[in-house]
């Protein structure tokens, strides 16, 4: 994590056997781009140009992909995988009593531990936040569980209802990015209005990326 307002940042981790430095969602605060998260279905992928039919406004959005962009499949996981020591990302909304309630959970593989670490604003609602952190404690409840997570500079207690989507990320190939695939493309909007990205996350086996 390179700043509280960034889920995005440089990622240099193994995708398969290759270390691929990518910008996963936005740039550091001193870079040219600003965060622009694209969600929707693939219209086409032609070389480095990805066109996505946006789920938000129904328009087709073009994204210029970096060389050797990373492809990650979003697969179904479960509440059982959210346990002490696991590094997770979860979007939350603040409840009237100031508690945090999870909207979704991403279970990161070990080689992405520390990615996007922190607690910062997100865009799944007016009061949503994203927390990428390590589970320090997990207490099962009647409906889901409550976790205490720690990150550099802080700690949060988060209620995770049993019905929220829980997913994991696994390396995939660009040939998997086919028309109709449901994707989440964390991007940067450049000064000229164009979008660039270093990664495409797509839902596999009927999973819709919940982030």
Secondary structure, 3 states (H helix, E strand, C coil): CCCCCCCCCEEEEEECCEEEEEECCCCCCCCCCEEEEEEEEEEEEECCEEEEEECCCCCEEEEEEEEEEEEEEEEECCHHHCCCCCEEEEEEEECCCCCEEEEEEEECCHHHCCCCCEEEECCCCCCEEEEEEEEEEEEEECCEEEEEEEECCEEEEEEECCCCEEEEEEECCHHHCCCCCEEEEEEEECCCCCEEEEEEEEECCCCCCCC
